[in-house]
Amino acid sequence: MTKQQDVIVIGGGIVGLATALQLIEKNPGLKVKVLEKENKVAVHQTGNNSGVIHSGIYYKPGSLKATNCIRGYNLLIEFCQKHSIPFERCGKIIVATSAEELQPLENIYRRGLSNGLTGLIRLKKEELKEHEPHVAGIAGIFVPQTGIVDYRLVAEKYAELLQAAGVEVRTNCKVTGITKRGNVQTVLSTNGEFDAKLVITCAGLYSDKLAEMAGGKTNSRIIPFRGEYYKLTPEKEYLVKNLIYPVPDPNFPFLGVHFTRMAKGGVEAGPNAVLAFRREGYKKSDIHMGELAETLAWPGFRKVAFKYWKTGIGEMYRSLSKAAFTKALQKLIPEIQQTDLAPGGAGVRAQACDRTGGLVDDFMFSEAEGSIHVINAPSPAATSSLAIGETVAGMGLKRLGL
Ligand SMILES: Cc1cc2nc3c(=O)[nH]c(=O)nc-3n(C[C@H](O)[C@H](O)[C@H](O)COP(=O)(O)OP(=O)(O)OC[C@H]3O[C@@H](n4cnc5c(N)ncnc54)[C@H](O)[C@@H]3O)c2cc1C
């Protein structure tokens, strides 16, 4: 048993690390430890995402996503500049490809204005090509704020700063239980037992499990949605200058397959969104019977499946058929052919689903005796990490009376 910590943060993804960083920035004397089950940080969502610095254009004004994305955007850019992490503010276009998408496109534009974005430009059909010469569409929006970064580098820098400040980021340390004795929380793990006054869980794909382990009540379950990517073959990368997005389905929490020039090089196409048969299931063949059974038994999931069955079948079809995936991409760039696409990686999104069948749209935090929980932190949580960290650290310091 090591000496008692003020706070133990569980999860070495970008949200847990940012939370720990904000805790010690606001209170440098605080004793903080981060526990991560993998052998390094940023292995899951943080290390397998699209690498987009989101502007905040999509989110409902006043929501936690809107406020944390815009604050997080500014904090992230400042952080990257300060620590020489490569990023680019290259802008993106959102493209309507049919008349039915024109009103939703206009709604996004207005949302952007309500969220305080400046410099948005409505694009006519012919103006789209000035930004992306190979794109096809009937109208669009140029969003100048959008950028690209490698979030693995950002998270690694958070970890490096924490360690430099004396905070241990203990890897290979899977938390298996949390018990309470008076005001002391004891965290049991595969790599030691640790006492703390406060536990903060930021466990991504296991956020519901860790919250429950700490005695918190969650009225939601994490449903894992795998996002699969292709990458453009190097000789076809010229087809995409920066980022090209479709108009998203307003009823679905994902943005639709898009083209992203990556900060680390190359152009990715995707991700789709298919149900993963295990929480950390990066391959189609990854199945965990217990986790799958739990997903299928969750009443909210059955309602989601009923509500989105058509979208879900389309996504599964695109997952199994490269021709169908290519067809979806051809809506944005008609020249793209199957042979231009090489297999890319995959990421799994942790999406909370409530009991009644709602995919929880906003970020969600909860509190229990001796613990605070990040329950839902899907995209744009990487962009927003320092703002989420600030919010959660603020809750933590209040709980400690600091
Ligand atoms: C395909 C995809 C594309 C995305 N694109 C973008 C994007 O372009 N821009 C953007 O802003 N966001 C994007 N996101 C969202 C973003 O990546 C996530 O919101 C963010 O990374 C969440 O960070 P996290 O720390 O909560 O989760 P994670 O990075 O998943 O970290 C959680 C950590 O908790 C650890 N953990 C779990 N259980 C335990 C345990 N029992 N003991 C110890 N440790 C444990 C895990 O090992 C993991 O390291 C995308 C996500 C995906 C999947």
The ligand as an SDF file (V2000), in Angstrom:
LIG
                    3D

 53 58  0  0  0  0  0  0  0  0999 V2000
  -13.2900    6.2730  -34.4090 C   0  0  0  0  0  0  0  0  0  0  0  0
  -13.2510    7.5010  -33.5550 C   0  0  0  0  0  0  0  0  0  0  0  0
  -13.0680    8.7610  -34.1240 C   0  0  0  0  0  0  0  0  0  0  0  0
  -13.0490    9.9070  -33.3080 C   0  0  0  0  0  0  0  0  0  0  0  0
  -12.7150   11.1190  -33.8510 N   0  0  0  0  0  0  0  0  0  0  0  0
  -12.5530   12.1870  -33.0370 C   0  0  0  0  0  0  0  0  0  0  0  0
  -12.0590   13.4180  -33.5300 C   0  0  0  0  0  0  0  0  0  0  0  0
  -11.6850   13.5260  -34.6910 O   0  0  0  0  0  0  0  0  0  0  0  0
  -11.9780   14.4800  -32.6850 N   0  0  0  0  0  0  0  0  0  0  0  0
  -12.3540   14.3970  -31.3800 C   0  0  0  0  0  0  0  0  0  0  0  0
  -12.3040   15.4030  -30.6650 O   0  0  0  0  0  0  0  0  0  0  0  0
  -12.8070   13.2230  -30.8670 N   0  0  0  0  0  0  0  0  0  0  0  0
  -12.8640   12.1330  -31.6570 C   0  0  0  0  0  0  0  0  0  0  0  0
  -13.2660   10.9270  -31.1460 N   0  0  0  0  0  0  0  0  0  0  0  0
  -13.6270   10.8570  -29.7340 C   0  0  0  0  0  0  0  0  0  0  0  0
  -12.4080   10.8250  -28.8180 C   0  0  0  0  0  0  0  0  0  0  0  0
  -11.3660   10.0120  -29.3380 O   0  0  0  0  0  0  0  0  0  0  0  0
  -12.8460   10.3230  -27.4580 C   0  0  0  0  0  0  0  0  0  0  0  0
  -13.9710   11.0520  -27.0760 O   0  0  0  0  0  0  0  0  0  0  0  0
  -11.7660   10.4990  -26.3980 C   0  0  0  0  0  0  0  0  0  0  0  0
  -10.5630    9.9050  -26.8360 O   0  0  0  0  0  0  0  0  0  0  0  0
  -12.2220    9.8920  -25.0870 C   0  0  0  0  0  0  0  0  0  0  0  0
  -11.1330    9.8640  -24.2100 O   0  0  0  0  0  0  0  0  0  0  0  0
  -11.2150    8.9990  -22.8970 P   0  0  0  0  0  0  0  0  0  0  0  0
   -9.9840    9.2900  -22.1190 O   0  0  0  0  0  0  0  0  0  0  0  0
  -12.5360    9.2360  -22.2580 O   0  0  0  0  0  0  0  0  0  0  0  0
  -11.2740    7.4920  -23.3960 O   0  0  0  0  0  0  0  0  0  0  0  0
  -10.0890    6.4420  -23.8130 P   0  0  0  0  0  0  0  0  0  0  0  0
   -9.0940    7.0870  -24.7080 O   0  0  0  0  0  0  0  0  0  0  0  0
  -10.8050    5.2670  -24.3220 O   0  0  0  0  0  0  0  0  0  0  0  0
   -9.3990    6.1610  -22.4410 O   0  0  0  0  0  0  0  0  0  0  0  0
  -10.0090    5.4260  -21.3860 C   0  0  0  0  0  0  0  0  0  0  0  0
   -8.8810    4.6630  -20.6940 C   0  0  0  0  0  0  0  0  0  0  0  0
   -9.4030    3.9970  -19.5410 O   0  0  0  0  0  0  0  0  0  0  0  0
   -8.6670    2.8030  -19.4060 C   0  0  0  0  0  0  0  0  0  0  0  0
   -9.4130    1.8720  -18.5490 N   0  0  0  0  0  0  0  0  0  0  0  0
  -10.6230    1.3050  -18.7770 C   0  0  0  0  0  0  0  0  0  0  0  0
  -10.9400    0.4460  -17.7810 N   0  0  0  0  0  0  0  0  0  0  0  0
   -9.9130    0.4970  -16.8940 C   0  0  0  0  0  0  0  0  0  0  0  0
   -9.6530   -0.1880  -15.6620 C   0  0  0  0  0  0  0  0  0  0  0  0
  -10.4840   -1.0930  -15.1470 N   0  0  0  0  0  0  0  0  0  0  0  0
   -8.4940    0.1060  -15.0120 N   0  0  0  0  0  0  0  0  0  0  0  0
   -7.6040    0.9980  -15.5150 C   0  0  0  0  0  0  0  0  0  0  0  0
   -7.8040    1.6430  -16.6920 N   0  0  0  0  0  0  0  0  0  0  0  0
   -8.9420    1.4060  -17.3660 C   0  0  0  0  0  0  0  0  0  0  0  0
   -8.5550    2.2980  -20.8430 C   0  0  0  0  0  0  0  0  0  0  0  0
   -7.5320    1.3290  -21.0030 O   0  0  0  0  0  0  0  0  0  0  0  0
   -8.3000    3.5930  -21.5960 C   0  0  0  0  0  0  0  0  0  0  0  0
   -6.9170    3.8360  -21.7800 O   0  0  0  0  0  0  0  0  0  0  0  0
  -13.2810    9.7830  -31.9200 C   0  0  0  0  0  0  0  0  0  0  0  0
  -13.4530    8.5130  -31.3490 C   0  0  0  0  0  0  0  0  0  0  0  0
  -13.3990    7.3770  -32.1460 C   0  0  0  0  0  0  0  0  0  0  0  0
  -13.4770    6.0360  -31.5080 C   0  0  0  0  0  0  0  0  0  0  0  0
  1  2  1  0
  2  3  1  0
  2 52  2  0
  3  4  2  0
  4  5  1  0
  4 50  1  0
  5  6  2  0
  6  7  1  0
  6 13  1  0
  7  8  2  0
  7  9  1  0
  9 10  1  0
 10 11  2  0
 10 12  1  0
 12 13  2  0
 13 14  1  0
 14 15  1  0
 14 50  1  0
 15 16  1  0
 16 17  1  0
 16 18  1  0
 18 19  1  0
 18 20  1  0
 20 21  1  0
 20 22  1  0
 22 23  1  0
 23 24  1  0
 24 25  2  0
 24 26  1  0
 24 27  1  0
 27 28  1  0
 28 29  2  0
 28 30  1  0
 28 31  1  0
 31 32  1  0
 32 33  1  0
 33 34  1  0
 33 48  1  0
 34 35  1  0
 35 36  1  0
 35 46  1  0
 36 37  1  0
 36 45  1  0
 37 38  2  0
 38 39  1  0
 39 40  1  0
 39 45  2  0
 40 41  1  0
 40 42  2  0
 42 43  1  0
 43 44  2  0
 44 45  1  0
 46 47  1  0
 46 48  1  0
 48 49  1  0
 50 51  2  0
 51 52  1  0
 52 53  1  0
M  END
$$$$
